[in-house]
Amino acid sequence: MKIDYKGASTCALAVSLFEVVMTLVRMYPLRQTLMEGGTLLSLLLTIVSFAAFAGALWYYKKNYNVDTFTYTNGLKVGMVMGIFYAVILAAMQFCIMTFDTQYVNELVELQKKTLAMSGLTAEQAQMAMKSTTWVFSPWYMAISALIGSWISCLFYSLIAMIFLKENEDYKGAMKDVEESFDDNK
């Protein structure tokens, strides 16, 4: 199967921009709700993200695909889309962690509260806070967003292709081969 990279990048760009908007909604209007334990809302937003990625795969299948859209072919397209998707989300995460110091400070404060309630000794809590400041650096967050987004795309593609795959007609293909073989005799 030949992948239409222009089509895959177009679909990935559309779903990435949608995910950027979803991430900004998570981080700003819904930030307090999600930090206070809005796990059901977080699950709902993850399902919406999956639906957007599956929709982008479906759009690729309908508008850019020329071969049978088998499970393997769909995974290849999903991983190509995932590269574009991950790079865009990592760049967005880097920008947010670089320029929104209030958000980073809120994350650090949340970590301090968590460590205070964990029952660690003062020395252990101090070591954990040193790690926390490193983890919340823009480069670390961008790289983790890059890897995490691409892995998410892998799982999204695996699940979406259960519903989007087309079965190849092996019997029909063999019949065509046999007929052409008989015609050559």
C-alpha positions in Angstrom: 0.0 0.0 0.0 1.2 3.4 -0.9 0.4 6.0 1.8 -0.8 9.4 0.6 1.4 11.5 2.9 -0.3 14.7 1.9 -3.7 13.3 2.8 -2.3 11.8 6.1 -0.7 15.1 7.0 -3.9 17.0 6.2 -6.0 14.7 8.4 -3.4 14.8 11.1 -3.3 18.6 11.0 -7.1 18.8 11.4 -7.2 16.4 14.3 -4.1 18.0 15.9 -5.7 21.4 15.8 -8.9 20.0 17.3 -6.7 18.4 20.1 -4.9 21.7 20.7 -8.3 23.3 21.3 -9.3 20.4 23.6 -6.1 20.7 25.5 -6.5 24.4 26.0 -10.1 23.8 27.2 -8.7 21.2 29.7 -6.0 23.6 30.9 -7.9 26.8 31.3 -11.7 26.7 31.7 -11.7 23.1 33.2 -8.3 23.3 35.0 -9.7 23.6 38.5 -12.3 20.8 38.0 -9.7 18.4 36.6 -7.2 19.2 39.4 -9.9 18.5 42.0 -10.5 15.0 40.7 -12.8 15.3 37.7 -11.9 11.8 36.5 -15.3 11.3 34.7 -14.8 14.5 32.8 -11.3 13.6 31.9 -12.5 10.2 30.6 -15.1 11.9 28.5 -12.5 14.3 27.0 -10.3 11.3 26.2 -13.2 9.6 24.4 -13.8 12.7 22.4 -10.1 12.8 21.5 -10.3 9.2 20.3 -13.4 9.9 18.3 -11.7 12.8 16.6 -8.7 10.6 15.7 -10.9 7.8 14.5 -12.8 10.3 12.4 -9.6 11.5 10.8 -8.7 7.9 9.9 -12.2 7.4 8.5 -11.8 10.6 6.4 -8.5 9.4 5.1 -10.1 6.1 4.2 -12.9 7.7 2.3 -11.0 10.5 0.5 -7.3 9.5 0.1 -7.1 5.7 0.2 -6.8 3.8 -3.1 -6.1 0.3 -1.9 -8.1 -2.0 0.4 -8.0 -0.4 3.9 -6.8 -3.5 5.8 -5.9 -3.5 9.5 -2.2 -3.2 8.7 -2.6 -0.4 6.2 -4.8 1.5 8.6 -2.2 1.2 11.3 0.5 2.5 9.0 -1.6 5.5 8.1 -2.4 6.0 11.8 1.3 6.0 12.7 2.1 8.5 10.0 -0.7 10.7 11.2 0.6 10.1 14.8 4.0 11.6 13.9 2.4 14.9 12.8 0.0 14.8 15.6 2.7 14.2 18.3 5.0 16.9 16.9 2.2 19.6 17.0 1.1 18.6 20.5 4.6 18.6 21.8 5.2 22.1 20.3 2.1 23.3 22.0 3.1 21.8 25.3 6.5 23.3 25.1 5.0 26.8 24.5 2.5 26.4 27.4 5.2 25.3 29.8 7.5 28.1 28.7 5.1 31.0 28.7 2.5 30.1 31.2 4.3 30.3 34.5 1.1 30.5 36.5 0.1 27.0 35.3 3.5 25.6 36.1 3.4 27.2 39.6 -0.1 25.6 40.1 1.3 22.2 39.2 4.2 22.6 41.6 1.9 23.7 44.4 -0.4 20.7 43.7 2.7 18.4 43.9 3.7 20.1 47.2 0.3 19.4 48.7 0.5 15.8 47.5 3.9 15.3 49.0 2.8 16.9 52.3 -0.1 14.4 52.5 2.0 11.4 51.6 3.8 11.1 54.9 7.3 11.3 53.5 10.2 12.6 55.6 11.4 16.2 55.1 14.5 14.9 53.2 12.5 12.6 51.0 10.0 15.4 50.2 12.8 17.8 49.4 14.3 15.2 47.0 10.9 14.7 45.4 10.5 18.4 44.9 13.8 18.7 43.1 12.6 16.0 40.7 9.3 17.8 40.3 11.0 21.0 39.2 12.9 19.0 36.6 9.9 17.2 35.4 7.9 20.4 34.9 10.6 21.9 32.7 9.4 22.8 29.2 11.8 20.4 27.4 10.9 17.4 29.6 7.2 18.1 29.2 7.6 18.5 25.4 9.5 15.3 25.0 7.0 13.4 27.2 4.1 14.9 25.2 5.8 13.8 22.0 6.2 10.2 23.1 2.9 10.1 24.9 0.9 11.5 22.0 2.5 9.0 19.5 1.7 6.1 21.8 -1.8 7.4 22.2 -2.1 7.4 18.4 -0.9 3.8 18.3 -3.7 2.8 20.6 -6.3 5.0 18.9 -5.3 3.4 15.6 -5.5 -0.1 17.0 -9.0 0.5 18.3 -10.3 2.5 15.4 -9.1 -0.1 12.8 -11.3 -2.7 14.4 -14.2 -0.8 13.0 -12.7 0.7 9.9 -10.9 -2.2 8.3 -11.9 -3.7 5.0 -11.4 -7.4 4.4 -9.4 -8.3 1.4 -11.2 -10.6 -1.1 -8.6 -13.4 -1.3 -11.0 -15.9 -3.0 -11.9 -13.3 -5.7 -8.2 -12.4 -6.2 -7.3 -16.1 -6.6 -10.2 -16.6 -9.0 -8.8 -13.7 -11.2 -5.3 -15.3 -11.1 -6.6 -18.7 -12.0 -8.7 -17.2 -14.9 -5.7 -15.3 -16.2 -3.6 -18.5 -15.9 -6.2 -20.4 -17.8 -6.3 -17.7 -20.5 -2.5 -18.0 -21.0 -2.6 -21.7 -21.8 
